């Protein structure tokens, strides 16, 4: 079973500070799964520790990942009613 995932989004000016990103990488029990210039997707064994870290970092938002099912886009032949 995988750990719960969380999104950390930087709301400040420019890209996320490297020092802040480094603190997330260094957090025990947390793995950065994906990253962009202003967002991190993190798997965390201890969500409370990640939430506390995000709360102590300036201009960061912490939220649980929201998965959405993908629609089925396969073409189908519709049968005439009859």
N, CA, C and O atoms as a MOPAC input file, in Angstrom:
PM7 MOZYME 1SCF
protein

 N      0.84400 1    -1.18900 1     0.00000 1
 C      0.00000 1     0.00000 1     0.00000 1
 C      0.88400 1     1.24500 1     0.00000 1
 O      1.86500 1     1.32000 1     0.74000 1
 N      0.52900 1     2.21400 1    -0.83200 1
 C      1.31900 1     3.43700 1    -0.88900 1
 C      0.87400 1     4.40100 1     0.20000 1
 O     -0.24300 1     4.33000 1     0.71300 1
 N      1.77200 1     5.28700 1     0.52400 1
 C      1.46700 1     6.32200 1     1.51300 1
 C      0.54800 1     7.35500 1     0.87700 1
 O      0.51100 1     7.48100 1    -0.34600 1
 N     -0.19500 1     8.09500 1     1.69600 1
 C     -1.03600 1     9.14600 1     1.13500 1
 C     -0.17400 1    10.22000 1     0.46500 1
 O      0.95900 1    10.47300 1     0.87500 1
 N     -0.72900 1    10.83600 1    -0.56100 1
 C     -0.00800 1    11.86400 1    -1.31300 1
 C     -0.59500 1    13.23700 1    -1.01900 1
 O     -1.79000 1    13.39400 1    -0.76900 1
 N      0.29800 1    14.22700 1    -1.06000 1
 C     -0.08200 1    15.60000 1    -0.77600 1
 C      0.57300 1    16.53500 1    -1.78200 1
 O      1.65800 1    16.25900 1    -2.29500 1
 N     -0.10300 1    17.64400 1    -2.05400 1
 C      0.41300 1    18.65600 1    -2.96300 1
 C      0.84700 1    19.85100 1    -2.12800 1
 O      0.09100 1    20.34900 1    -1.29300 1
 N      2.06500 1    20.30000 1    -2.36100 1
 C      2.54400 1    21.53900 1    -1.76300 1
 C      2.72600 1    22.53200 1    -2.90100 1
 O      3.45500 1    22.26100 1    -3.85500 1
 N      2.06500 1    23.68200 1    -2.80300 1
 C      2.12500 1    24.68700 1    -3.86100 1
 C      2.70700 1    25.97700 1    -3.29800 1
 O      2.27800 1    26.46900 1    -2.25500 1
 N      3.69300 1    26.51000 1    -4.01100 1
 C      4.33100 1    27.76700 1    -3.59600 1
 C      3.54800 1    28.93300 1    -4.17700 1
 O      3.32500 1    28.99500 1    -5.38600 1
 N      3.12600 1    29.86900 1    -3.30600 1
 C      2.33700 1    31.02500 1    -3.74500 1
 C      3.15300 1    32.29900 1    -3.86000 1
 O      2.61200 1    33.33200 1    -4.25400 1
 N      4.43200 1    32.26200 1    -3.53100 1
 C      5.26100 1    33.46200 1    -3.59000 1
 C      5.64100 1    33.82700 1    -5.01500 1
 O      5.17700 1    33.21000 1    -5.97400 1
 N      6.48400 1    34.83100 1    -5.14000 1
 C      6.95400 1    35.28900 1    -6.44400 1
 C      8.02400 1    34.35000 1    -6.98200 1
 O      8.88900 1    33.89800 1    -6.23100 1
 N      7.97300 1    34.05200 1    -8.27500 1
 C      8.99900 1    33.24400 1    -8.91800 1
 C      8.91600 1    31.77900 1    -8.53100 1
 O      7.92400 1    31.32800 1    -7.95800 1
 N      9.97800 1    31.03700 1    -8.85300 1
 C      9.98300 1    29.60800 1    -8.51400 1
 C     10.13800 1    29.39200 1    -7.00800 1
 O     10.53400 1    30.29600 1    -6.27300 1
 N      9.82100 1    28.19500 1    -6.57600 1
 C      9.92900 1    27.83900 1    -5.15700 1
 C     11.38500 1    27.94000 1    -4.70400 1
 O     12.28300 1    27.54300 1    -5.44600 1
 N     11.63600 1    28.46400 1    -3.50100 1
 C     13.00200 1    28.56000 1    -2.99200 1
 C     13.63700 1    27.17200 1    -2.83000 1
 O     13.02100 1    26.25500 1    -2.28700 1
 N     14.86400 1    27.03900 1    -3.30500 1
 C     15.56700 1    25.75100 1    -3.23600 1
 C     15.72400 1    25.27600 1    -1.79800 1
 O     15.67400 1    24.07400 1    -1.53700 1
 N     15.91200 1    26.20200 1    -0.86300 1
 C     16.06700 1    25.81600 1     0.54700 1
 C     14.78800 1    25.15200 1     1.06400 1
 O     14.85900 1    24.16700 1     1.80000 1
 N     13.62300 1    25.68200 1     0.68800 1
 C     12.34800 1    25.10400 1     1.11000 1
 C     12.15700 1    23.71500 1     0.49900 1
 O     11.76400 1    22.77500 1     1.18900 1
 N     12.43800 1    23.59400 1    -0.79800 1
 C     12.30700 1    22.30900 1    -1.48400 1
 C     13.25700 1    21.29300 1    -0.85600 1
 O     12.90500 1    20.12400 1    -0.69900 1
 N     14.45100 1    21.73400 1    -0.50200 1
 C     15.42000 1    20.85400 1     0.15300 1
 C     14.92000 1    20.34200 1     1.48900 1
 O     15.15900 1    19.18400 1     1.83400 1
 N     14.22600 1    21.18500 1     2.25000 1
 C     13.68000 1    20.74700 1     3.53600 1
 C     12.62700 1    19.66200 1     3.34600 1
 O     12.53900 1    18.73200 1     4.14900 1
 N     11.83000 1    19.77600 1     2.28900 1
 C     10.81600 1    18.75000 1     2.01400 1
 C     11.51800 1    17.45000 1     1.62400 1
 O     11.13600 1    16.37600 1     2.09000 1
 N     12.54200 1    17.53900 1     0.77500 1
 C     13.30000 1    16.34800 1     0.38400 1
 C     13.95100 1    15.67900 1     1.60000 1
 O     14.04400 1    14.45200 1     1.65200 1
 N     14.39200 1    16.45900 1     2.55400 1
 C     15.09200 1    15.93600 1     3.72800 1
 C     14.15900 1    15.40300 1     4.81400 1
 O     14.62300 1    14.77500 1     5.76500 1
 N     12.86300 1    15.64000 1     4.69100 1
 C     11.91700 1    15.20200 1     5.71400 1
 C     11.84300 1    13.67500 1     5.72900 1
 O     11.57200 1    13.04800 1     4.70500 1
 N     12.08100 1    13.09700 1     6.87900 1
 C     12.02700 1    11.64000 1     7.01800 1
 C     10.63200 1    11.11100 1     6.75900 1
 O      9.64800 1    11.68900 1     7.22100 1
 N     10.54100 1    10.01500 1     6.02400 1
 C      9.24700 1     9.41000 1     5.73300 1
 C      8.48600 1    10.08800 1     4.62000 1
 O      7.32700 1     9.75500 1     4.37300 1
 N      9.12000 1    11.04500 1     3.93300 1
 C      8.47500 1    11.74600 1     2.82100 1
 C      9.30400 1    11.56000 1     1.55900 1
 O     10.53200 1    11.63400 1     1.59300 1
 N      8.62100 1    11.31900 1     0.45100 1
 C      9.27900 1    11.14200 1    -0.84100 1
 C      8.62100 1    12.09000 1    -1.83400 1
 O      7.40100 1    12.07500 1    -1.99900 1
 N      9.42600 1    12.91400 1    -2.49600 1
 C      8.90400 1    13.79900 1    -3.53900 1
 C      8.72700 1    12.94900 1    -4.79300 1
 O      9.70100 1    12.47700 1    -5.37900 1
 N      7.47300 1    12.76200 1    -5.19500 1
 C      7.13800 1    11.92000 1    -6.33700 1
 C      7.27900 1    12.69500 1    -7.63900 1
 O      7.74100 1    12.14700 1    -8.63900 1
 N      6.88800 1    13.96000 1    -7.63500 1
 C      6.95300 1    14.79800 1    -8.82900 1
 C      7.13000 1    16.23600 1    -8.37700 1
 O      6.72400 1    16.61100 1    -7.27700 1
 N      7.74000 1    17.03400 1    -9.24000 1
 C      7.98500 1    18.43600 1    -8.89800 1
 C      7.92900 1    19.29700 1   -10.15000 1
 O      8.28200 1    18.85600 1   -11.24400 1
 N      7.48600 1    20.51100 1    -9.97300 1
 C      7.55800 1    21.53800 1   -11.01100 1
 C      8.16900 1    22.76900 1   -10.34800 1
 O      8.60500 1    22.70400 1    -9.19800 1
 N      8.20100 1    23.87400 1   -11.05800 1
 C      8.83100 1    25.08000 1   -10.51500 1
 C      8.13600 1    25.59000 1    -9.25300 1
 O      8.77600 1    26.21600 1    -8.40900 1
 N      6.83000 1    25.33000 1    -9.11400 1
 C      6.07000 1    25.89200 1    -7.99700 1
 C      5.25700 1    24.86400 1    -7.20800 1
 O      4.55400 1    25.22600 1    -6.26500 1
 N      5.34700 1    23.57600 1    -7.58800 1
 C      4.54500 1    22.55200 1    -6.91400 1
 C      5.36100 1    21.29300 1    -6.65200 1
 O      6.28300 1    20.95700 1    -7.39400 1
 N      4.99100 1    20.60600 1    -5.56700 1
 C      5.59500 1    19.32400 1    -5.22000 1
 C      4.47100 1    18.33400 1    -4.93500 1
 O      3.49400 1    18.66800 1    -4.26500 1
 N      4.61700 1    17.11200 1    -5.44800 1
 C      3.72300 1    16.02100 1    -5.09300 1
 C      4.52300 1    15.11100 1    -4.18300 1
 O      5.55900 1    14.58100 1    -4.58400 1
 N      4.04600 1    14.92400 1    -2.95100 1
 C      4.82600 1    14.24200 1    -1.92200 1
 C      4.03000 1    13.09000 1    -1.33300 1
 O      2.86700 1    13.25800 1    -0.96600 1
 N      4.66100 1    11.90300 1    -1.24200 1
 C      4.10700 1    10.78600 1    -0.48300 1
 C      4.67700 1    10.88200 1     0.92100 1
 O      5.88800 1    11.02100 1     1.08900 1
 N      3.82400 1    10.81000 1     1.92600 1
 C      4.28600 1    10.98900 1     3.30200 1
 C      3.74500 1     9.90500 1     4.21200 1
 O      2.54000 1     9.66100 1     4.26400 1
 N      4.65900 1     9.25200 1     4.93500 1
 C      4.24700 1     8.28100 1     5.95000 1
 C      3.60000 1     8.98400 1     7.14000 1
 O      2.70700 1     8.43900 1     7.78900 1
 N      4.06700 1    10.21200 1     7.41700 1
 C      3.55600 1    10.99500 1     8.54000 1
 C      3.01900 1    12.32700 1     8.01100 1
 O      3.75600 1    13.31300 1     7.97000 1
 N      1.74300 1    12.37000 1     7.60500 1
 C      1.18000 1    13.60300 1     7.05600 1
 C      1.27500 1    14.79200 1     8.00900 1
 O      1.40000 1    15.93400 1     7.56600 1
 N      1.21500 1    14.52900 1     9.32000 1
 C      1.30000 1    15.62700 1    10.29300 1
 C      2.63400 1    16.33800 1    10.23100 1
 O      2.68600 1    17.56300 1    10.32900 1
 N      3.72000 1    15.58600 1    10.07000 1
 C      5.04600 1    16.20000 1     9.98000 1
 C      5.16000 1    17.04100 1     8.71500 1
 O      5.74500 1    18.12400 1     8.73700 1
 N      4.60100 1    16.54400 1     7.60500 1
 C      4.63700 1    17.31400 1     6.35700 1
 C      3.78400 1    18.56600 1     6.47400 1
 O      4.18200 1    19.63000 1     5.99900 1
 N      2.61000 1    18.45500 1     7.10300 1
 C      1.72900 1    19.61200 1     7.30600 1
 C      2.42100 1    20.66100 1     8.17200 1
 O      2.35000 1    21.85700 1     7.88600 1
 N      3.09400 1    20.20500 1     9.23700 1
 C      3.81500 1    21.14000 1    10.11200 1
 C      4.94200 1    21.84400 1     9.36600 1
 O      5.13000 1    23.05200 1     9.50800 1
 N      5.69200 1    21.08100 1     8.56700 1
 C      6.77600 1    21.68700 1     7.79300 1
 C      6.22400 1    22.72400 1     6.82700 1
 O      6.75400 1    23.83200 1     6.73700 1
 N      5.16100 1    22.37400 1     6.10200 1
 C      4.56300 1    23.31500 1     5.14700 1
 C      4.04500 1    24.56100 1     5.86400 1
 O      4.12600 1    25.66400 1     5.32200 1
 N      3.51700 1    24.39700 1     7.06900 1
 C      3.02500 1    25.54300 1     7.83200 1
 C      4.13600 1    26.46100 1     8.29100 1
 O      3.91600 1    27.65700 1     8.48600 1
 N      5.33700 1    25.90900 1     8.46700 1
 C      6.48000 1    26.72000 1     8.89200 1
 C      7.20700 1    27.37200 1     7.73100 1
 O      8.00800 1    28.28300 1     7.93900 1
 N      6.94300 1    26.92100 1     6.51100 1
 C      7.57000 1    27.51900 1     5.33900 1
 C      6.69500 1    28.66300 1     4.85000 1
 O      5.47000 1    28.55100 1     4.83300 1
 N      7.31600 1    29.74400 1     4.45900 1
 C      6.57700 1    30.92500 1     4.01900 1
 C      5.99700 1    30.73100 1     2.61400 1
 O      6.69300 1    30.26100 1     1.71400 1
 N      4.73900 1    31.08700 1     2.42900 1
 C      4.05400 1    31.09900 1     1.13300 1
 C      3.80100 1    29.72300 1     0.52500 1
 O      3.76300 1    29.59400 1    -0.69800 1
 N      3.62800 1    28.69600 1     1.35200 1
 C      3.32300 1    27.36300 1     0.84500 1
 C      1.91700 1    26.95300 1     1.26500 1
 O      1.47700 1    27.27200 1     2.36900 1
 N      1.20700 1    26.24100 1     0.37800 1
 C     -0.11400 1    25.68400 1     0.64900 1
 C      0.01500 1    24.16500 1     0.66300 1
 O      0.67800 1    23.58500 1    -0.19600 1
 N     -0.61400 1    23.53000 1     1.63100 1
 C     -0.58500 1    22.08300 1     1.80500 1
 C     -1.99500 1    21.54400 1     1.58000 1
 O     -2.94300 1    22.03500 1     2.19300 1
 N     -2.15000 1    20.53500 1     0.70500 1
 C     -3.46700 1    19.93600 1     0.47600 1
 C     -3.30300 1    18.47600 1     0.08800 1
 O     -2.31500 1    18.11100 1    -0.54800 1
 N     -4.26400 1    17.63600 1     0.46400 1
 C     -4.21200 1    16.24400 1     0.02000 1
 C     -4.41500 1    16.17200 1    -1.49700 1
 O     -5.11200 1    17.00200 1    -2.08200 1
 N     -3.79900 1    15.17100 1    -2.11900 1
 C     -3.98200 1    14.96500 1    -3.55500 1
 C     -5.43800 1    14.58400 1    -3.81100 1
 O     -6.02000 1    13.80700 1    -3.05500 1
 N     -6.02000 1    15.12700 1    -4.86800 1
 C     -7.39400 1    14.81700 1    -5.24900 1
 C     -7.38000 1    14.02600 1    -6.55300 1
 O     -7.31500 1    14.62500 1    -7.62600 1
 N     -7.43900 1    12.69200 1    -6.49000 1
 C     -7.46100 1    11.92300 1    -7.73600 1
 C     -8.84200 1    11.99400 1    -8.39500 1
 O     -9.86500 1    12.03300 1    -7.71200 1
 N     -8.85600 1    12.01100 1    -9.70700 1
 C    -10.09700 1    12.03800 1   -10.46400 1
 C    -10.07800 1    10.88500 1   -11.46300 1
 O     -9.05100 1    10.65300 1   -12.10100 1
 N    -11.17600 1    10.16000 1   -11.61600 1
 C    -11.20300 1     9.08200 1   -12.60300 1
 C    -11.17000 1     9.66200 1   -14.01400 1
 O    -11.78300 1    10.69400 1   -14.28900 1
 N    -10.45500 1     8.99200 1   -14.89100 1
 C    -10.40900 1     9.42400 1   -16.27900 1
 C    -11.65100 1     8.91700 1   -16.99900 1
 O    -12.10200 1     7.79800 1   -16.75300 1
 N    -12.20600 1     9.74000 1   -17.88900 1
 C    -13.38900 1     9.28200 1   -18.61300 1
 C    -13.00400 1     8.21500 1   -19.64300 1
 O    -11.87900 1     8.19300 1   -20.14300 1
 N    -13.93300 1     7.35700 1   -19.93900 1
 C    -13.73700 1     6.33900 1   -20.96500 1
 C    -14.02900 1     6.99700 1   -22.30800 1
 O    -15.17800 1     7.34200 1   -22.58600 1
 N    -13.01500 1     7.17400 1   -23.14100 1
 C    -13.18500 1     7.87500 1   -24.41900 1
 C    -13.22300 1     6.91800 1   -25.60600 1
 O    -13.14600 1     7.35300 1   -26.75500 1
 N    -13.33900 1     5.62700 1   -25.34000 1
 C    -13.41600 1     4.66700 1   -26.44400 1
 C    -14.70600 1     4.86100 1   -27.21600 1
 O    -15.77300 1     5.06800 1   -26.63800 1
 N    -14.58800 1     4.79100 1   -28.54200 1
 C    -15.76400 1     4.92900 1   -29.40000 1
 C    -16.63800 1     3.68700 1   -29.26100 1
 O    -16.13200 1     2.57200 1   -29.13500 1
 N    -17.93600 1     3.88800 1   -29.28400 1
 C    -18.89000 1     2.78100 1   -29.17000 1
 C    -19.93000 1     2.90100 1   -30.29400 1
 O    -20.30400 1     3.99400 1   -30.71800 1
 N    -20.36300 1     1.75900 1   -30.73900 1
 C    -21.42800 1     1.72500 1   -31.73700 1
 C    -22.74700 1     1.68400 1   -30.98100 1
 O    -22.98100 1     0.80100 1   -30.15600 1
 N    -23.59100 1     2.64100 1   -31.27400 1
 C    -24.89800 1     2.67000 1   -30.62100 1
 C    -25.87100 1     1.81000 1   -31.40500 1
 O    -25.94100 1     1.88400 1   -32.63200 1
 N    -26.60800 1     1.00400 1   -30.68800 1
 C    -27.59200 1     0.12900 1   -31.31700 1
 C    -28.92700 1     0.89000 1   -31.45400 1
 O    -29.34600 1     1.61200 1   -30.55000 1
 N    -29.55600 1     0.70700 1   -32.57700 1
 C    -30.86400 1     1.39200 1   -32.73600 1
 C    -31.88300 1     0.81400 1   -31.76000 1
 O    -31.89400 1    -0.38500 1   -31.48300 1
 N    -32.73200 1     1.69000 1   -31.24900 1
 C    -33.77800 1     1.21700 1   -30.34100 1
 C    -34.85700 1     0.55200 1   -31.18200 1
 O    -35.15200 1     0.98100 1   -32.29800 1
 N    -35.41600 1    -0.46200 1   -30.64500 1
 C    -36.34500 1    -1.02600 1   -31.51100 1
 C    -37.22700 1    -2.05600 1   -31.22900 1
 O    -38.00100 1    -2.46100 1   -32.09600 1

